Amino acid sequence: MSRDFDVIVYGASGFVGALVAQHLAENAPPETQIALAGRSPEKLESVRARLGVDWPVIVADAGDRDALTTMAARTRVVVTTVGPYARHGLPLVNACAEAGTDYLDLSGEVLFVRDSIAANHETARRTGARIVHSCGFDSIPSDIGVHVLHKHVRSELTDTTLVVTSLSGGISGGTIDSMRGQVDAVRSDPALRRAAASPYSLTPDRDAEPDLGRQPDMVSVPASDVDPSLRGQLAPFVMASYNTRVVRRSNALRGHAYGRRFRYREAVSVGASPLSPVFAFGLKMGLTGLFLGLAVPPTRFLLDRILPRPGTGPDEKTRRNGHFTVDIFTTTVEGERYRARFRAKGDPGYAATAVMLGESALALVLDRDRLPESEGGVLTPATALGDALVDRLRAAGVEITVHPAGR
């Protein structure tokens, strides 16, 4: 495509947007044409000065469809951190799909992505646009982790569980704000509540999915139920209800290459102390209480004053010292067990996410000949970026490995 820019970072004056812009400033080849976009020229110019770059500034409000259409037509890739996406995102996705422009975001919102698929998948297939949601901590470790695991095993997978074994970082105000929006949506509409609860809410054809029985999101089981090498207790992982849908969509878009018996879930380890079952139960009740609290006006009022606000984030020291490790355990149809590990330094929701989103953009710009074959559409990190992103993340210091389970 002949465009003015390779990448536009939309929302570059926001907390996460500025981190993504910083990653690109430090890691993109000098010839890469990048612009900063948002609604405040003064804030964008401040970010540009702080980064020490001469990138152009583009003013476009999330509610101005004409400005978004013009912006999308000027670039090969749009990276947006402007959320909650259910409130602000669809006009920009629509503009990119129509213009044949690749699109990346950090959404962890089931209903938004479901709406995006309905509105844009066929258009993007026609124009060749790769619309890729969830290119941060939600859901690249999950989606790319399973992709790498399946490619290494070269066999169909059955029971597969991601376990968050280590996690340190701040709480994302943007994630909390997205949770508020989805809670409000499902509270007011039973149909949306059923859609959000379906394990196949993001798959192209629910009727084509095999009947694998219940696939609950709130997993609280002994760790040995996942793999005999594990000890302790597992508890629910807050993002399981989203990440699992993304991984299942990848399997469906690939013609169920992971297997017709592929069952996927996510959990977090709470250790192996005698009190770990108590911790697991407490975490499960805490997550349930958080969602219920956001749905009830009196407790919502209190939580809104306690929880982090959107547009805020941890300080530089917390971002630098954060880290995460996820292990994905699977059993093949032949009964062999494997473990993939996805580990990175940096606060998961900010520092590590900026790396994942920034490298996703560079993969779309610089590695076109290595991307998975696709006609375009509303894709997933695995189906849109695949090995090109894996190699970039490894080069950026992310550990992505596969071994027989127990090693």
SELUM-590674 format. One line per field, with one value per residue (C-alpha): residue in one letter; x, y, z. Coordinates in pm, 1 decimal, always signed. Layout:
mikol	c(A|...)
xx	c(X|...)
yy	c(Y|...)
zz	c(Z|...)
This chain:
mikol	c(M|S|R|D|F|D|V|I|V|Y|G|A|S|G|F|V|G|A|L|V|A|Q|H|L|A|E|N|A|P|P|E|T|Q|I|A|L|A|G|R|S|P|E|K|L|E|S|V|R|A|R|L|G|V|D|W|P|V|I|V|A|D|A|G|D|R|D|A|L|T|T|M|A|A|R|T|R|V|V|V|T|T|V|G|P|Y|A|R|H|G|L|P|L|V|N|A|C|A|E|A|G|T|D|Y|L|D|L|S|G|E|V|L|F|V|R|D|S|I|A|A|N|H|E|T|A|R|R|T|G|A|R|I|V|H|S|C|G|F|D|S|I|P|S|D|I|G|V|H|V|L|H|K|H|V|R|S|E|L|T|D|T|T|L|V|V|T|S|L|S|G|G|I|S|G|G|T|I|D|S|M|R|G|Q|V|D|A|V|R|S|D|P|A|L|R|R|A|A|A|S|P|Y|S|L|T|P|D|R|D|A|E|P|D|L|G|R|Q|P|D|M|V|S|V|P|A|S|D|V|D|P|S|L|R|G|Q|L|A|P|F|V|M|A|S|Y|N|T|R|V|V|R|R|S|N|A|L|R|G|H|A|Y|G|R|R|F|R|Y|R|E|A|V|S|V|G|A|S|P|L|S|P|V|F|A|F|G|L|K|M|G|L|T|G|L|F|L|G|L|A|V|P|P|T|R|F|L|L|D|R|I|L|P|R|P|G|T|G|P|D|E|K|T|R|R|N|G|H|F|T|V|D|I|F|T|T|T|V|E|G|E|R|Y|R|A|R|F|R|A|K|G|D|P|G|Y|A|A|T|A|V|M|L|G|E|S|A|L|A|L|V|L|D|R|D|R|L|P|E|S|E|G|G|V|L|T|P|A|T|A|L|G|D|A|L|V|D|R|L|R|A|A|G|V|E|I|T|V|H|P|A|G|R)
xx	c(+0.0|+113.5|+37.8|+181.4|+265.5|+354.0|+208.0|-20.6|-37.1|-386.7|-423.2|-49.8|-97.7|-264.3|-73.9|-39.0|-30.7|+274.8|+449.6|+377.5|+508.9|+821.8|+877.2|+848.7|+1080.7|+1344.0|+1297.9|+1150.5|+1399.7|+1474.1|+1302.8|+970.1|+714.8|+523.3|+269.1|+106.5|-267.8|-535.1|-771.9|-531.4|-253.3|-86.3|-61.3|+58.4|+328.3|+434.7|+474.7|+667.2|+904.8|+957.4|+1041.3|+1277.9|+1124.4|+997.5|+690.3|+383.1|+85.7|-267.3|-575.2|-876.7|-1150.7|-1291.9|-1639.4|-1541.4|-1601.5|-1472.2|-1143.3|-1107.5|-1178.7|-915.7|-663.2|-717.8|-665.3|-324.9|-149.8|-75.8|-138.1|-337.2|-248.8|-513.7|-510.9|-827.5|-1075.1|-1307.2|-1345.3|-1717.4|-1760.2|-1499.4|-1373.8|-1613.7|-1596.1|-1218.6|-1241.1|-1501.8|-1279.6|-979.0|-1178.4|-1316.3|-974.5|-789.8|-578.6|-445.0|-569.2|-440.2|-581.8|-569.9|-934.2|-1038.5|-1410.3|-1607.0|-1910.9|-1706.9|-1508.5|-1829.1|-1979.6|-1660.0|-1670.2|-2033.6|-1975.1|-1631.6|-1518.5|-1656.2|-1557.8|-1202.1|-1181.8|-1280.2|-1027.2|-750.9|-738.5|-611.7|-823.1|-647.0|-790.4|-623.8|-255.4|-132.0|-121.8|-475.8|-444.7|-101.9|+46.3|-265.6|-315.1|+46.7|+137.0|-112.2|-2.0|+362.1|+261.6|+56.6|+323.6|+589.1|+376.5|+254.4|-46.1|-401.2|-444.7|-702.8|-725.8|-516.7|-479.5|-290.9|-161.0|-39.8|+250.4|+404.0|+262.5|+377.9|+258.0|-0.4|-375.6|-498.9|-754.2|-848.3|-924.0|-1143.8|-1328.7|-1388.1|-1526.0|-1768.3|-1896.0|-1950.3|-2120.5|-2360.8|-2432.8|-2510.2|-2711.3|-2953.3|-2986.3|-3027.6|-2933.7|-2599.4|-2550.3|-2594.7|-2360.6|-2087.6|-2120.5|-2099.8|-1757.1|-1791.1|-1907.2|-1628.4|-1622.2|-1748.2|-2004.5|-2125.2|-2306.0|-1976.4|-1816.3|-1797.7|-2001.3|-1734.4|-1964.6|-1930.4|-1623.2|-1639.1|-1430.9|-1402.2|-1147.3|-1056.9|-893.5|-582.9|-289.2|-221.2|-551.1|-381.0|-49.4|+100.4|+417.4|+228.7|+170.4|-67.2|-397.7|-531.2|-777.9|-977.4|-783.1|-960.0|-907.5|-999.5|-1351.3|-1199.8|-874.4|-1040.9|-1278.7|-987.1|-800.3|-1115.7|-1162.9|-807.8|-883.9|-1205.7|-1046.5|-783.1|-1042.8|-1004.2|-636.3|-576.2|-821.0|-1190.0|-1136.1|-944.6|-1068.0|-909.3|-920.4|-709.3|-625.6|-375.7|-156.4|-192.4|+93.4|+128.1|+93.8|-163.5|-373.7|-371.4|-725.7|-844.2|-662.7|-817.5|-1166.1|-1107.2|-988.8|-1292.1|-1526.3|-1336.0|-1375.2|-1741.9|-1785.3|-1611.0|-1845.6|-2151.0|-2026.6|-1992.8|-2350.2|-2511.2|-2530.2|-2436.4|-2124.3|-2047.3|-2032.9|-1774.7|-1570.9|-1548.6|-1367.0|-1130.6|-1037.4|-780.9|-916.6|-879.2|-575.3|-367.1|-101.6|+191.8|+509.7|+822.4|+983.3|+676.5|+660.1|+1028.8|+1023.5|+705.8|+704.2|+484.4|+515.8|+241.7|+271.6|+36.6|-8.6|-160.0|-218.9|-217.1|-456.6|-172.8|-154.0|+175.4|+203.9|+376.8|+426.2|+474.5|+617.4|+560.9|+759.4|+846.5|+990.1|+800.2|+459.5|+220.2|-50.2|+184.8|+555.4|+515.2|+194.9|+371.1|+632.2|+370.1|+157.3|+456.3|+610.7|+272.5|+268.6|+623.5|+539.3|+255.0|+479.4|+811.9|+729.6|+448.9|+607.8|+613.9|+259.2|+7.7|-182.7|-506.7|-761.5|-795.6|-1081.2|-1130.1|-851.9|-659.4|-291.6|-216.5|-402.4|-292.2|+67.0|+178.9|+549.9|+645.5|+535.0|+689.1|+1031.2|+996.1|+895.4|+1186.8|+1423.4|+1271.2|+1358.2|+1037.5|+1091.5|+870.3|+959.2|+803.1|+914.9|+768.9|+564.1|+754.3|+1074.5)
yy	c(+0.0|+354.0|+539.9|+838.4|+629.8|+278.1|+305.9|+552.0|+523.0|+639.5|+746.7|+822.2|+1079.6|+823.7|+619.3|+297.8|+475.2|+673.0|+351.3|+194.6|+505.1|+489.3|+124.8|+210.1|+509.0|+281.7|-23.9|+61.3|+96.4|+465.2|+450.8|+345.1|+621.4|+672.4|+931.6|+1010.1|+1061.3|+1160.3|+1441.6|+1685.3|+1832.9|+1985.0|+1649.7|+1474.4|+1735.0|+1689.0|+1314.1|+1376.7|+1613.8|+1369.9|+1092.7|+1313.1|+1223.8|+1432.9|+1225.2|+1406.3|+1471.0|+1390.1|+1522.9|+1290.0|+1255.8|+907.4|+1040.5|+1210.5|+947.4|+1165.7|+1227.3|+855.3|+763.7|+1007.3|+886.1|+519.0|+584.9|+745.4|+451.5|+83.3|+4.4|+171.9|+87.4|+209.4|+219.5|+429.9|+236.9|+117.3|-10.9|-79.8|+292.8|+432.4|+157.4|+51.6|+362.6|+325.2|-49.6|+20.8|+285.0|+52.3|-239.2|-20.8|+128.6|-203.5|-83.1|-324.7|-257.8|-354.8|-291.5|-410.6|-504.7|-760.4|-699.1|-997.9|-800.5|-537.7|-798.4|-988.6|-669.4|-601.2|-946.9|-903.5|-558.3|-593.0|-949.2|-975.9|-618.8|-679.6|-1004.1|-809.7|-528.5|-745.9|-562.0|-763.3|-656.6|-792.4|-734.3|-821.0|-768.0|-717.9|-925.7|-1001.5|-1219.3|-1274.7|-1506.6|-1725.0|-1720.3|-1720.8|-1965.9|-2223.4|-2154.6|-2231.3|-2536.6|-2682.7|-2615.4|-2787.3|-3090.1|-3143.7|-3336.8|-3266.6|-3131.9|-3234.2|-3091.0|-2774.2|-2540.9|-2214.5|-2158.2|-1816.3|-1927.9|-1586.7|-1235.6|-898.2|-555.9|-282.6|-290.7|-144.2|+133.7|+77.1|-290.6|-197.8|+55.1|-208.1|-440.6|-167.6|-129.2|-498.7|-540.7|-259.4|-416.8|-767.8|-637.8|-459.3|-725.6|-1102.1|-1182.6|-1009.3|-1188.5|-1523.8|-1419.5|-1312.5|-1636.2|-1866.1|-2031.9|-1991.3|-1630.1|-1531.4|-1837.4|-1805.8|-2088.0|-2219.4|-2508.9|-2627.4|-2661.0|-3008.7|-3080.9|-3088.7|-3040.0|-2763.7|-2542.6|-2323.3|-2007.0|-2016.2|-2296.5|-2386.6|-2730.2|-2904.1|-2826.2|-3197.2|-3222.8|-3024.1|-3206.4|-3462.1|-3251.6|-2959.6|-2907.0|-2682.1|-2525.5|-2338.0|-2048.4|-1852.5|-1617.2|-1285.4|-1276.4|-1639.7|-1547.8|-1346.1|-1520.6|-1861.0|-1720.7|-1580.3|-1913.5|-2099.4|-1850.9|-1921.7|-2293.4|-2236.6|-1999.3|-2264.7|-2530.7|-2679.7|-2753.2|-2777.4|-3067.3|-3148.3|-3254.4|-2939.0|-2809.1|-2493.1|-2319.2|-2078.3|-2051.6|-1894.2|-2079.2|-1976.0|-2194.0|-2517.9|-2409.3|-2577.9|-2262.7|-2258.8|-2406.6|-2121.4|-1866.4|-2017.2|-2002.0|-1645.2|-1539.0|-1698.4|-1522.9|-1197.8|-1202.9|-1292.1|-1012.6|-762.7|-833.1|-828.2|-511.4|-333.7|-435.0|-293.4|+89.2|+130.7|-87.7|+43.8|+393.1|+277.9|+69.7|+358.7|+555.5|+275.9|+111.5|+266.7|+521.9|+487.3|+662.8|+592.1|+331.1|+226.3|+428.3|+356.7|+144.7|-81.3|-116.5|-204.9|-454.2|-632.8|-970.9|-1265.8|-1634.4|-1847.8|-2220.8|-2395.1|-2767.6|-2998.2|-3365.3|-3482.9|-3735.9|-3989.7|-3922.0|-3729.5|-3430.2|-3100.4|-2761.7|-2425.1|-2134.8|-1767.3|-1539.6|-1170.5|-895.3|-574.5|-500.4|-727.2|-469.1|-184.7|-247.9|-600.0|-504.3|-210.7|-454.0|-699.8|-434.8|-250.6|-568.8|-670.9|-345.6|-395.8|-750.8|-620.8|-355.5|-535.5|-906.9|-927.5|-1222.7|-1423.3|-1363.0|-1649.6|-1675.4|-1484.9|-1299.9|-1050.7|-1030.6|-997.9|-1232.6|-1321.4|-1268.9|-1631.8|-1632.1|-1282.9|-1269.6|-1622.5|-1703.4|-1353.3|-1222.4|-1516.5|-1437.5|-1067.2|-1128.3|-1365.0|-1104.4|-850.9|-1068.9|-1268.4|-1633.9|-1866.1|-2235.1|-2582.0|-2893.6|-3228.7|-3173.6|-3234.3|-3071.6)
zz	c(+0.0|-72.0|+250.1|+434.2|+741.4|+841.0|+1192.1|+1366.9|+1744.5|+1834.9|+2196.9|+2216.9|+2492.9|+2721.1|+2975.7|+2774.3|+2438.4|+2542.9|+2650.9|+2310.6|+2135.8|+2350.5|+2256.9|+1887.4|+1926.0|+2081.1|+1859.8|+1518.3|+1231.8|+1159.3|+821.4|+976.3|+925.3|+1251.6|+1363.9|+1698.2|+1706.3|+1955.1|+2039.2|+2211.3|+1996.7|+2302.8|+2482.9|+2168.9|+2116.0|+2478.1|+2422.7|+2102.2|+2279.5|+2564.8|+2319.7|+2121.2|+1784.4|+1494.8|+1418.4|+1284.1|+1511.1|+1391.9|+1569.7|+1560.0|+1818.7|+1877.1|+1799.1|+1471.3|+1204.0|+920.1|+1101.7|+1178.6|+816.4|+692.9|+948.9|+864.8|+494.2|+557.5|+725.3|+686.8|+1055.1|+1332.0|+1690.9|+1933.9|+2312.6|+2339.7|+2553.2|+2681.0|+2329.3|+2361.3|+2416.5|+2178.8|+1949.5|+1674.3|+1449.7|+1419.1|+1352.0|+1085.0|+924.3|+915.5|+775.5|+495.7|+414.2|+409.3|+701.5|+960.2|+1312.6|+1658.7|+2004.8|+2366.6|+2408.3|+2665.3|+2609.0|+2480.6|+2368.7|+2183.7|+1991.5|+1917.6|+1771.2|+1577.3|+1421.2|+1318.6|+1170.5|+1013.9|+943.5|+589.9|+502.5|+622.4|+426.4|+113.8|+168.8|+315.1|+647.6|+943.5|+1239.0|+1546.0|+1890.9|+2222.1|+2147.2|+2503.1|+2819.7|+2710.9|+2507.5|+2350.3|+2617.2|+2591.9|+2216.7|+2102.1|+2378.7|+2250.6|+1892.5|+1979.5|+2181.8|+1898.5|+1637.3|+1849.4|+1935.8|+1578.5|+1703.6|+1809.9|+2160.8|+2418.0|+2772.9|+2781.1|+3079.3|+3114.8|+3467.4|+3579.8|+3798.1|+3869.6|+3841.3|+3971.7|+3864.4|+3902.6|+3851.0|+3523.1|+3552.3|+3190.1|+3252.8|+3548.7|+3334.3|+3066.5|+3333.6|+3442.5|+3088.8|+3033.0|+3371.6|+3278.2|+2939.3|+3064.4|+3358.9|+3127.9|+2856.3|+2923.4|+2563.0|+2605.9|+2936.0|+2761.0|+2479.7|+2720.6|+2918.1|+2615.1|+2583.3|+2205.1|+2199.8|+1955.9|+1729.5|+1371.2|+1385.4|+1720.7|+1551.1|+1403.5|+1746.9|+1898.6|+2211.2|+2481.8|+2778.8|+3035.3|+3011.4|+3322.8|+3355.5|+3735.7|+3778.4|+4138.3|+4150.1|+4288.0|+4058.6|+4013.2|+3824.1|+3547.2|+3549.1|+3789.8|+3817.2|+3975.3|+4345.3|+4534.2|+4439.2|+4139.9|+4157.7|+3897.8|+3671.5|+3621.9|+3243.1|+3173.7|+3061.3|+2777.6|+2687.1|+2651.0|+2387.7|+2187.5|+2188.0|+2083.2|+1797.8|+1679.0|+1675.3|+1481.1|+1226.7|+1162.8|+1090.1|+1438.6|+1378.3|+1753.2|+1754.3|+1777.3|+2139.3|+2234.0|+2570.3|+2706.7|+3044.0|+3251.3|+3620.3|+3858.9|+4107.8|+4472.0|+4592.2|+4783.2|+5145.1|+5372.9|+5333.9|+4954.3|+4924.5|+5148.8|+4931.3|+4617.5|+4765.1|+4879.5|+4534.9|+4371.3|+4612.7|+4569.2|+4190.7|+4221.8|+4473.4|+4246.4|+3955.4|+4181.4|+4349.3|+4016.2|+3930.8|+4247.5|+4273.5|+4643.7|+4623.9|+4273.7|+4424.5|+4679.0|+4435.2|+4189.3|+4458.6|+4554.2|+4225.3|+3985.6|+3742.7|+3364.1|+3224.4|+3533.2|+3596.0|+3812.7|+3848.0|+3647.6|+3919.5|+3945.7|+3568.2|+3549.4|+3837.4|+3731.3|+3562.0|+3472.0|+3391.2|+3240.9|+3178.7|+2937.2|+2991.8|+2733.2|+2661.2|+2300.6|+2153.7|+2187.1|+2561.8|+2556.4|+2790.2|+2708.3|+2868.7|+2697.7|+2897.0|+2820.6|+3050.8|+3034.9|+3248.3|+3311.2|+3454.7|+3259.7|+3189.3|+3099.8|+3029.1|+2888.3|+2707.5|+2538.1|+2404.6|+2280.1|+2109.4|+1963.4|+1823.6|+1679.6|+1483.6|+1359.4|+1251.6|+1035.9|+879.2|+841.2|+824.9|+569.7|+391.8|+717.3|+834.3|+828.0|+503.9|+539.7|+332.5|+610.9|+858.8|+1232.3|+1336.6|+1651.6|+1738.4|+1648.2|+1315.6|+1207.0|+1332.5|+1419.7|+1400.8|+1288.2|+1627.0|+1813.6|+1667.0|+1741.6|+2101.6|+2155.9|+2012.3|+2252.7|+2552.9|+2600.3|+2688.4|+2481.5|+2509.4|+2486.0|+2673.3|+2771.1|+3087.2|+3410.1|+3283.0)
